[in-house]
Amino acid sequence: MIREQYVRDKFLFIKETINRIERFKGDSKIIADLVSYLVVLISGAYEDCFEHLLNKRAAKSGDIEIKTFVEKTLDLQLRNPNWDNLTTILGRFSKKWVVAMNKRIPYKAKTGLNNIVTNKNAVAHGSSSNMTLIEIKACHRHCKAIFEKLEKII
């Protein structure tokens, strides 16, 4: 279970958005557009959640300069929060965090995160998502484990 309220709120918003799209009975092109919107929304939410958790950890140092540095660095370097980018950032904090995350995160969660970010990038560059709503839901469900484990590790 995700403990951090900010992250729980983001996941709740995603769930509510998925539910609204599932209930929509309209043109298949509009549904495809909504699915494309959804991957952008989820990727952005994940980016915000990763930054929030890591910024919160940096704030525990009690050093305002370190906290500010971490916030600005994450803001510039965590734009595409796929598995490789996430573990690269975590490795800058602690190699132990990377080892722990790699051990504890299932393959489906890692690939789910990568699929969402890859499809977000496709949408951002003028294509559409090639994922279905069912696939997005599954990826999102698997990705929850990443945030649960990250909270415990950091």
N, C-alpha and C positions, 0 to 999 in steps of 0.2 A: 504494500500500500504506500502510495506517495504521501509523505508527511507535510511537505512544504505547501502552504496554502496557495501561494502564487501559482505553482505548478499544477496543483489540483484544479484551480479555477480555469487555467488554460485547457486542461484535458476535458473539463466539463463543457467548456465552450465548443471544443471540437466535437464532442459527442452530440451536443445539441444541434450543431450545424449538420452533421452527418444525418441525424434523424430528420431534419427539415428536408434535406435533399432526397432522402428515401421516400418521404411522403409526397414529394412533388410528382405530379402526374402531368407531364407536358411533353412537348416536342423533344425528340431524342437529341437534337443538336443543343438545345438549352441544357439538357441533363449533362451532356459531354462538357459544355462550358462550365457548369457548376462543379463537375468533378475536377476539371483543370484548376478552378478557383480553390478547391479544397486542398490540393497538394501544395499550392502556394501558401495557403493559410496554415496548414500543419507544419510545413518546413519553417515558416516564420515563427510559429509558436515554439517549436523545438529550439530554435536559435535563442529566442528570448528566455526560455527556461534554463538552457545550459548557462547562458550568461548570468542569469539571476542566481543560480546555485553557486557558481564559481565566484561571483562578486560577493555573495554572502559569506563564503568561506574566507575570502581575502579580508573582509571587514573584521573578521575575528582577530586579526593581527593587532587591531587597535591603532595601526599606523595609517594615518590619512593619506600619506604620500603613496604608500604601497597599494592601498585600496584604489586610489585614483589611477595609478599606473595600470593596475589589473583591469579596471573598467575600460580605460581607453584602448588598451591592447586587445581585449576581447572584442570590443566594438569594431575594431579594424580587421581582426583575423578570424572571426568565427562567422563568416558570411554564408558558407555552405556547410551546414553542420552534419556532413556525412561521417561515417565511422572513422575514416583515416584522419580527417580534420579534427574530430573530437579527440581522438587518442593522441594526436600531435600536441594539441593544447594541454591535455591532461599531463603528458610527459614533461612539459615545461614546469609543471607544478611538482610532479613526483613520478618517477619511473614505476614505483610501487603501485600507484593508482592505475597505471596502464596495464600492468600485469594482472592486477585484481579484476579490472573491467574485462580484459580479454578472457580470463578464466570463467567469470560469472555470467557473462552475457551470451545467450544462445545465438546460434548462427542466424536463425529467423529474425531476431531483433536487429542484428547488424545489417542484414540484407534489406530488411524492411525500411530502416533508416536511409540506407543508400538509395533504395527505389524511390522513396518520397523526394529526396533531394534531387536526384537525377530528373525526375518528372517535373519538379519545380523549375529546374533550369531549362528544360525543354519549353515549358510554358513561357518563361521569362524571355526566351529568345524567339518567340513567334510560333512555336508548334503547339500541339495540345498534348495533354497527358495521355499515355497509352495504357493507363491503369483503369480498371473498373472500380466502381464504388465498393464492391465486395473485396477486391484486392487492397484498396486503401484502408478499409476497416480492419482487415487482417494485419496489415503492416503496422497500423497505429496500435492495435492491441498488443502486438509483439514488442513494439518500441517502449511501451510502459515499463518493461523490465529494466531498460537502460536508465531511466530516471530513478526508479526504486533503488537500484544498486549504486548509482552515482551518489545519491543522498547518503547512503551508508558508508561509502568509501571515503568521501571527502569530509 
